[in-house]
Amino acid sequence: MTMARTPVRDPARHLGLRERKKIKTRMAIRAATYALIKEQGYDATTVEQIAERAEVSPSTVFRYFPTKEDIVLTDEYDPLIEDMLRGRPDDEPVLESVRWAIRQATTLALADNPDYERDEMVLRARLAVEVPQVRSRMMESMSVTGRLLCRAIAERTGRDEQDLEVRAYSMGLMGALLETMIYWGEGGCRDDLPELIDRTLATFKNLPRRSP
């Protein structure tokens, strides 16, 4: 989810050499992008500059990230949240499961390097507020995340993922979380983000299971 990226605690532990190289390249591109944006601003930062700083070719940057906005927003944690939802007790209300999974993902993202991860979240939120292209791409990204959420929520409620109620509920959650991120950015990112997420989710009711 755009709120937090999937924690990569030890990317080399269970992966082969090819996968480790891919992760290293992605991390280098992301680090270069954030550094350049902090130095000179978003609009002034070009893919060519990112490639030079990351010591890769521009074509490599585009192979990993279709647009510059994707470098800032690419979310590697969505499958983790989906797995977390599947691992919750069957009788747990779906909203409680969602709240736990999102909070857990955020906590894990901040656990290894809290200052670095928070800096990324702050910059992402600020760009969403200040740069229309980033906000637009963030909306697209969260729409994709919403489809994953549809699948997980459908499984938990015994519904079809194409049911109107499932789709409306899932996309409503994602829209609310997007607005939470923007609200956080507009406030200078001074508030506690997990607390804001809890407040947001508290405005929703549980989606009931389908009757047998």
NUKE-446772 format. One line per 3 residues: number of its first residue (from 1); their letters; for each residue x, y, z of N, C-alpha, C, CB. Coordinates in steps of 0.2 Angstrom, whole numbers, plus 5000, padded with zeros to 4 digits. Glycine has a CB too. Layout:
<pts>
NUM) a) X Y Z X Y Z X Y Z X Y Z ~ ... $
</pts>
This chain:
<pts>
1) mtm) 5004 4994 5000 5000 5000 5000 5004 5006 5000 4995 5000 5006 ~ 5002 5012 4997 5006 5018 4997 5008 5020 5003 5002 5023 4993 ~ 5004 5019 5009 5006 5021 5015 5013 5019 5018 5001 5019 5020 $
4) art) 5014 5012 5016 5020 5009 5018 5023 5004 5014 5019 5007 5025 ~ 5029 5003 5013 5032 4998 5008 5033 4992 5012 5038 5001 5005 ~ 5034 4987 5008 5035 4980 5011 5041 4980 5014 5034 4974 5006 $
7) pvr) 5042 4977 5021 5048 4977 5024 5053 4972 5021 5047 4976 5031 ~ 5059 4975 5019 5064 4970 5016 5069 4970 5022 5067 4972 5009 ~ 5068 4965 5026 5073 4965 5032 5080 4962 5030 5070 4961 5038 $
10) dpa) 5079 4957 5026 5086 4954 5024 5084 4951 5017 5088 4948 5029 ~ 5084 4955 5012 5082 4953 5005 5086 4947 5003 5082 4958 5001 ~ 5092 4946 5005 5097 4941 5002 5095 4934 5005 5104 4943 5003 $
13) rhl) 5091 4934 5011 5091 4928 5015 5088 4922 5011 5087 4929 5021 ~ 5083 4923 5007 5079 4917 5004 5079 4918 4996 5072 4917 5007 ~ 5083 4923 4994 5083 4924 4987 5089 4922 4983 5081 4931 4985 $
16) glr) 5089 4920 4977 5094 4919 4973 5098 4925 4971 5093 4915 4967 ~ 5104 4924 4967 5108 4929 4965 5104 4934 4961 5114 4927 4962 ~ 5100 4932 4956 5097 4936 4951 5092 4940 4955 5093 4932 4946 $
19) erk) 5088 4938 4960 5083 4941 4963 5087 4947 4968 5079 4937 4967 ~ 5092 4945 4971 5096 4949 4975 5098 4955 4971 5102 4946 4979 ~ 5101 4954 4965 5103 4960 4961 5097 4964 4959 5106 4957 4954 $
22) kik) 5091 4961 4958 5086 4965 4956 5084 4970 4962 5080 4961 4954 ~ 5084 4967 4968 5082 4971 4974 5087 4977 4975 5082 4966 4980 ~ 5093 4975 4974 5099 4980 4975 5098 4986 4970 5106 4977 4974 $
25) trm) 5096 4984 4964 5095 4989 4959 5089 4994 4960 5095 4986 4952 ~ 5084 4991 4962 5078 4994 4964 5079 4999 4970 5072 4990 4966 ~ 5083 4997 4975 5084 5001 4980 5089 5006 4979 5088 4996 4986 $
28) air) 5094 5005 4974 5098 5010 4972 5095 5016 4968 5104 5007 4968 ~ 5090 5014 4964 5086 5019 4960 5082 5023 4965 5082 5015 4955 ~ 5078 5020 4969 5074 5023 4974 5078 5028 4978 5070 5018 4979 $
31) aat) 5084 5026 4981 5088 5030 4985 5091 5036 4981 5094 5026 4988 ~ 5093 5035 4975 5095 5040 4971 5090 5045 4969 5098 5038 4964 ~ 5084 5043 4968 5078 5047 4967 5076 5052 4973 5072 5043 4965 $
34) yal) 5076 5049 4979 5074 5053 4985 5080 5058 4986 5073 5048 4991 ~ 5086 5056 4985 5091 5060 4987 5091 5066 4982 5098 5057 4986 ~ 5090 5065 4976 5090 5071 4971 5084 5075 4972 5089 5068 4964 $
37) ike) 5078 5072 4974 5072 5077 4975 5073 5081 4981 5066 5072 4976 ~ 5077 5078 4986 5078 5082 4992 5083 5088 4990 5081 5078 4998 ~ 5088 5087 4986 5093 5092 4984 5090 5097 4979 5099 5088 4980 $
40) qgy) 5086 5095 4974 5084 5100 4969 5077 5100 4968 5088 5098 4963 ~ 5073 5096 4971 5065 5097 4970 5063 5091 4965 5063 5103 4967 ~ 5057 5090 4965 5054 5085 4960 5054 5086 4953 5047 5083 4962 $
43) dat) 5052 5092 4951 5052 5094 4944 5059 5094 4941 5048 5100 4943 ~ 5064 5096 4944 5070 5097 4942 5074 5090 4941 5075 5102 4946 ~ 5071 5085 4944 5075 5079 4944 5073 5075 4938 5073 5075 4951 $
46) tve) 5077 5073 4934 5076 5069 4928 5078 5062 4929 5079 5072 4922 ~ 5075 5057 4924 5077 5050 4924 5084 5049 4923 5072 5046 4919 ~ 5087 5054 4918 5094 5053 4917 5098 5055 4923 5096 5058 4911 $
49) qia) 5096 5059 4927 5100 5061 4933 5100 5055 4938 5098 5067 4936 ~ 5094 5052 4938 5093 5047 4943 5097 5041 4941 5085 5045 4943 ~ 5097 5039 4934 5101 5034 4932 5108 5035 4933 5100 5033 4924 $
52) era) 5111 5041 4932 5118 5043 4933 5120 5042 4941 5120 5050 4931 ~ 5115 5044 4945 5117 5044 4952 5116 5036 4955 5111 5048 4956 ~ 5112 5032 4952 5111 5025 4954 5116 5021 4950 5104 5023 4952 $
55) evs) 5120 5024 4945 5125 5020 4941 5122 5014 4937 5130 5017 4946 ~ 5116 5016 4934 5113 5012 4929 5111 5016 4923 5106 5008 4932 ~ 5108 5013 4918 5106 5016 4912 5099 5019 4913 5107 5012 4906 $
58) pst) 5097 5024 4909 5090 5026 4909 5085 5021 4907 5089 5032 4904 ~ 5087 5016 4903 5083 5011 4901 5081 5006 4907 5085 5007 4895 ~ 5087 5005 4911 5086 5001 4917 5081 5004 4922 5093 5000 4920 $
61) vfr) 5081 5010 4923 5076 5014 4927 5069 5012 4925 5078 5021 4927 ~ 5068 5013 4918 5062 5012 4915 5059 5005 4916 5061 5015 4908 ~ 5064 5000 4915 5063 4993 4916 5060 4992 4923 5069 4989 4914 $
64) yfp) 5062 4995 4928 5060 4994 4935 5054 4998 4936 5065 4995 4939 ~ 5054 5004 4934 5049 5009 4935 5046 5013 4929 5051 5014 4941 ~ 5040 5012 4927 5037 5014 4921 5038 5022 4921 5030 5012 4920 $
67) tke) 5037 5025 4926 5037 5033 4926 5041 5035 4933 5030 5036 4927 ~ 5043 5041 4932 5046 5044 4938 5042 5044 4945 5048 5051 4937 ~ 5035 5045 4944 5031 5045 4949 5031 5038 4952 5023 5046 4947 $
70) div) 5032 5032 4948 5032 5026 4951 5038 5024 4956 5032 5021 4945 ~ 5043 5028 4954 5049 5027 4959 5047 5029 4966 5055 5031 4956 ~ 5044 5035 4966 5042 5038 4973 5037 5033 4976 5039 5045 4972 $
73) ltd) 5032 5031 4972 5026 5028 4975 5026 5020 4975 5020 5030 4971 ~ 5030 5017 4971 5029 5010 4971 5029 5006 4977 5035 5007 4967 ~ 5024 5002 4978 5022 4999 4984 5023 4992 4984 5015 5000 4986 $
76) eyd) 5028 4989 4988 5030 4982 4988 5027 4978 4994 5038 4982 4988 ~ 5023 4982 4997 5020 4978 5003 5013 4976 5002 5020 4983 5009 ~ 5010 4977 4997 5003 4975 4996 5002 4967 4997 5000 4977 4989 $
79) pli) 5006 4963 4994 5005 4956 4995 5006 4954 5002 5010 4952 4990 ~ 5010 4958 5006 5011 4956 5013 5004 4957 5016 5017 4960 5016 ~ 5001 4963 5015 4995 4965 5019 4990 4960 5017 4993 4972 5017 $
82) edm) 4989 4958 5010 4985 4953 5008 4986 4946 5012 4985 4951 5001 ~ 4992 4944 5013 4994 4938 5017 4992 4939 5024 5001 4936 5016 ~ 4993 4945 5027 4991 4946 5034 4984 4945 5035 4994 4953 5036 $
85) lrg) 4980 4948 5030 4973 4947 5031 4970 4940 5031 4969 4951 5026 ~ 4974 4936 5027 4972 4929 5026 4974 4925 5033 4975 4926 5020 ~ 4979 4928 5036 4981 4924 5042 4977 4926 5049 4988 4926 5043 $
88) rpd) 4972 4931 5048 4969 4933 5054 4963 4927 5056 4965 4940 5053 ~ 4961 4927 5062 4956 4922 5064 4949 4923 5060 4954 4923 5071 ~ 4946 4918 5058 4940 4918 5053 4935 4922 5056 4938 4911 5052 $
91) dep) 4934 4922 5063 4928 4925 5066 4930 4932 5068 4926 4921 5072 ~ 4935 4935 5066 4937 4942 5068 4933 4946 5063 4945 4943 5067 ~ 4930 4952 5065 4927 4956 5061 4932 4959 5055 4924 4962 5065 $
94) vle) 4930 4959 5049 4934 4961 5044 4938 4968 5045 4930 4961 5037 ~ 4934 4973 5048 4937 4979 5049 4943 4979 5054 4932 4984 5051 ~ 4942 4975 5059 4947 4974 5064 4954 4970 5060 4945 4969 5070 $
97) svr) 4952 4966 5056 4958 4962 5052 4961 4967 5048 4955 4957 5048 ~ 4958 4972 5045 4961 4977 5040 4965 4982 5044 4955 4981 5036 ~ 4962 4984 5050 4966 4988 5054 4972 4985 5057 4961 4991 5060 $
100) wai) 4972 4979 5059 4978 4976 5061 4983 4975 5056 4976 4969 5064 ~ 4981 4973 5050 4986 4972 5045 4989 4978 5043 4982 4969 5039 ~ 4986 4984 5042 4989 4990 5040 4993 4993 5045 4983 4995 5038 $
103) rqa) 4991 4992 5052 4995 4995 5057 5002 4990 5057 4992 4994 5064 ~ 5001 4984 5056 5007 4979 5057 5012 4981 5051 5005 4972 5056 ~ 5009 4982 5045 5014 4984 5040 5017 4990 5041 5010 4984 5033 $
106) ttl) 5014 4995 5043 5017 5002 5045 5022 5001 5050 5012 5007 5047 ~ 5021 4997 5055 5026 4996 5061 5032 4992 5058 5022 4992 5066 ~ 5031 4987 5054 5037 4983 5051 5041 4988 5047 5034 4977 5048 $
109) ala) 5037 4992 5043 5041 4997 5039 5046 5001 5042 5036 5000 5034 ~ 5044 5003 5048 5047 5008 5052 5052 5004 5057 5043 5012 5056 ~ 5052 4998 5058 5056 4994 5063 5063 4994 5062 5053 4987 5063 $
112) dnp) 5065 4993 5056 5072 4992 5054 5076 4999 5054 5074 4989 5048 ~ 5073 5004 5051 5077 5010 5051 5072 5016 5051 5081 5011 5044 ~ 5069 5017 5057 5063 5022 5057 5064 5029 5055 5061 5022 5065 $
115) dye) 5070 5031 5055 5071 5038 5053 5071 5038 5045 5078 5041 5055 ~ 5074 5033 5042 5075 5033 5035 5068 5032 5032 5079 5028 5032 ~ 5064 5027 5035 5057 5025 5032 5053 5031 5033 5055 5019 5036 $
118) rde) 5053 5034 5039 5049 5040 5040 5050 5046 5035 5049 5043 5047 ~ 5057 5047 5034 5058 5052 5029 5055 5051 5022 5066 5052 5028 ~ 5055 5044 5020 5052 5042 5014 5045 5044 5014 5054 5035 5012 $
121) mvl) 5041 5042 5019 5034 5043 5020 5032 5050 5020 5032 5040 5026 ~ 5036 5054 5023 5035 5061 5024 5036 5064 5017 5040 5065 5028 ~ 5041 5063 5013 5043 5065 5006 5037 5063 5002 5049 5063 5004 $
124) rar) 5035 5057 5002 5029 5054 4998 5023 5058 4999 5028 5047 4999 ~ 5021 5060 5006 5015 5063 5007 5016 5071 5005 5014 5063 5015 ~ 5022 5074 5006 5023 5081 5003 5022 5081 4996 5030 5083 5006 $
127) lav) 5025 5076 4992 5024 5076 4985 5017 5075 4983 5029 5071 4982 ~ 5013 5071 4986 5006 5070 4985 5002 5076 4985 5003 5065 4989 ~ 5004 5081 4990 5001 5087 4991 5003 5092 4986 5002 5090 4998 $
130) evp) 5009 5092 4984 5012 5098 4980 5012 5096 4973 5019 5099 4983 ~ 5013 5090 4971 5014 5088 4964 5008 5084 4961 5020 5084 4963 ~ 5004 5088 4957 4998 5084 4954 4999 5078 4951 4995 5089 4949 $
133) qvr) 5005 5077 4947 5006 5070 4944 5007 5065 4949 5012 5071 4940 ~ 5010 5066 4955 5011 5061 4960 5005 5060 4963 5016 5064 4965 ~ 5000 5064 4964 4994 5063 4968 4990 5059 4963 4990 5069 4969 $
136) srm) 4990 5060 4956 4986 5056 4952 4988 5049 4951 4986 5060 4945 ~ 4995 5048 4951 4998 5042 4951 4997 5038 4957 5005 5042 4949 ~ 4996 5041 4963 4995 5038 4969 4988 5035 4969 4996 5043 4975 $
139) mes) 4983 5039 4966 4976 5037 4966 4976 5031 4962 4972 5042 4963 ~ 4980 5030 4956 4980 5024 4952 4983 5018 4956 4984 5026 4945 ~ 4988 5020 4959 4991 5014 4963 4987 5011 4968 4998 5017 4966 $
142) msv) 4983 5016 4972 4979 5014 4977 4973 5010 4974 4977 5019 4982 ~ 4971 5012 4968 4966 5008 4965 4968 5001 4964 4964 5011 4958 ~ 4974 5000 4962 4976 4993 4961 4977 4989 4968 4984 4993 4958 $
145) tgr) 4979 4993 4973 4979 4990 4980 4972 4988 4982 4982 4995 4985 ~ 4967 4992 4980 4960 4991 4982 4958 4984 4979 4956 4996 4979 ~ 4960 4982 4973 4958 4976 4970 4961 4970 4973 4960 4976 4962 $
148) llc) 4967 4971 4976 4969 4966 4980 4965 4965 4987 4977 4967 4982 ~ 4963 4971 4989 4959 4971 4995 4953 4968 4994 4958 4978 4998 ~ 4950 4969 4988 4943 4966 4986 4944 4958 4987 4941 4967 4979 $
151) rai) 4949 4955 4985 4950 4948 4985 4951 4945 4992 4956 4946 4981 ~ 4954 4949 4996 4955 4947 5003 4949 4947 5007 4961 4951 5006 ~ 4945 4953 5006 4939 4954 5010 4934 4949 5007 4937 4961 5009 $
154) aer) 4934 4948 5001 4929 4943 4998 4930 4936 5002 4929 4942 4991 ~ 4936 4934 5002 4937 4928 5005 4935 4927 5013 4945 4926 5005 ~ 4936 4933 5016 4934 4933 5023 4927 4934 5025 4938 4939 5027 $
157) tgr) 4923 4936 5020 4916 4937 5021 4912 4932 5017 4914 4944 5019 ~ 4915 4928 5013 4911 4923 5010 4907 4926 5004 4906 4919 5014 ~ 4910 4931 5001 4907 4934 4996 4911 4934 4989 4906 4942 4997 $
160) deq) 4908 4936 4984 4912 4936 4977 4916 4943 4977 4908 4935 4971 ~ 4922 4942 4975 4926 4949 4975 4923 4954 4970 4933 4947 4973 ~ 4919 4952 4965 4915 4956 4961 4909 4959 4963 4914 4953 4954 $
163) dle) 4907 4957 4969 4901 4959 4972 4901 4967 4973 4899 4956 4979 ~ 4896 4970 4972 4896 4978 4973 4898 4980 4980 4889 4981 4971 ~ 4895 4976 4985 4897 4978 4992 4904 4977 4993 4893 4974 4997 $
166) vra) 4907 4972 4991 4914 4971 4992 4918 4976 4988 4916 4964 4989 ~ 4917 4978 4982 4921 4983 4978 4920 4990 4981 4918 4983 4971 ~ 4914 4991 4983 4913 4998 4986 4916 4999 4993 4905 4999 4987 $
169) ysm) 4916 4993 4997 4919 4994 5003 4927 4994 5003 4917 4987 5007 ~ 4929 4990 4999 4937 4990 4998 4939 4997 4995 4939 4984 4993 ~ 4936 4999 4990 4938 5005 4987 4937 5011 4991 4935 5006 4980 $
172) glm) 4932 5011 4995 4930 5016 5000 4936 5016 5005 4924 5015 5003 ~ 4938 5011 5007 4944 5010 5012 4950 5014 5009 4945 5003 5014 ~ 4951 5012 5003 4957 5014 5000 4957 5022 4998 4959 5011 4993 $
175) gal) 4951 5024 4996 4950 5031 4996 4951 5035 5002 4943 5033 4993 ~ 4949 5032 5007 4949 5035 5014 4956 5036 5016 4945 5032 5019 ~ 4960 5030 5015 4967 5030 5017 4971 5035 5013 4970 5023 5016 $
178) let) 4969 5036 5006 4973 5041 5002 4972 5048 5005 4970 5041 4995 ~ 4966 5049 5007 4964 5056 5010 4968 5057 5016 4956 5057 5011 ~ 4969 5051 5020 4972 5052 5026 4980 5054 5025 4972 5045 5030 $
181) miy) 4983 5051 5020 4990 5052 5018 4990 5060 5016 4992 5048 5013 ~ 4985 5062 5012 4985 5069 5010 4984 5074 5016 4980 5071 5005 ~ 4980 5072 5021 4978 5076 5027 4985 5076 5031 4973 5073 5031 $
184) wge) 4988 5071 5031 4995 5070 5035 5000 5075 5032 4997 5063 5036 ~ 5000 5075 5025 5005 5079 5022 5003 5087 5023 5005 5077 5015 ~ 4997 5088 5022 4995 5095 5023 4996 5098 5030 4987 5096 5021 $
187) ggc) 4996 5094 5035 4998 5096 5042 5005 5095 5043 4994 5091 5046 ~ 5009 5095 5038 5017 5095 5039 5019 5088 5042 5018 5100 5044 ~ 5015 5083 5042 5017 5076 5044 5019 5076 5051 5023 5074 5040 $
190) rdd) 5016 5081 5055 5017 5081 5062 5013 5076 5066 5016 5088 5065 ~ 5007 5074 5064 5003 5069 5068 5006 5062 5067 4996 5069 5065 ~ 5004 5058 5072 5006 5051 5072 5002 5047 5066 5004 5048 5079 $
193) lpe) 5005 5045 5061 5001 5042 5055 4997 5036 5057 5006 5040 5050 ~ 5000 5031 5061 4996 5025 5063 4989 5028 5067 5000 5021 5067 ~ 4990 5033 5071 4984 5035 5074 4979 5038 5070 4986 5040 5080 $
196) lid) 4981 5042 5065 4977 5045 5059 4973 5039 5056 4981 5049 5055 ~ 4977 5034 5054 4974 5028 5051 4969 5025 5055 4980 5023 5049 ~ 4970 5024 5061 4965 5021 5066 4959 5026 5066 4968 5021 5073 $
199) rtl) 4960 5032 5066 4954 5037 5066 4950 5036 5060 4956 5044 5067 ~ 4953 5035 5054 4950 5035 5048 4946 5028 5047 4955 5035 5042 ~ 4949 5023 5049 4946 5016 5049 4940 5016 5054 4950 5011 5051 $
202) atf) 4940 5020 5059 4935 5020 5064 4928 5023 5061 4937 5024 5070 ~ 4929 5026 5056 4923 5029 5052 4919 5024 5048 4925 5035 5048 ~ 4922 5018 5047 4919 5013 5044 4915 5008 5048 4924 5009 5039 $
205) knl) 4910 5004 5046 4907 4999 5049 4909 4992 5046 4899 4999 5048 ~ 4908 4987 5049 4911 4980 5047 4906 4978 5041 4911 4975 5052 ~ 4909 4975 5036 4905 4972 5030 4903 4965 5033 4910 4972 5024 $
208) prr) 4897 4964 5033 4895 4958 5036 4896 4952 5031 4887 4958 5038 ~ 4897 4946 5034 4897 4940 5030 4891 4939 5026 4900 4934 5034 ~ 4892 4935 5021 4886 4933 5017 4882 4928 5021 4887 4931 5010 $
211) sp) 4876 4928 5021 4872 4923 5025 4872 4917 5020 4865 4925 5026 ~ 4873 4911 5024 4873 4904 5020 4867 4903 5016 4873 4899 5025 $
</pts>
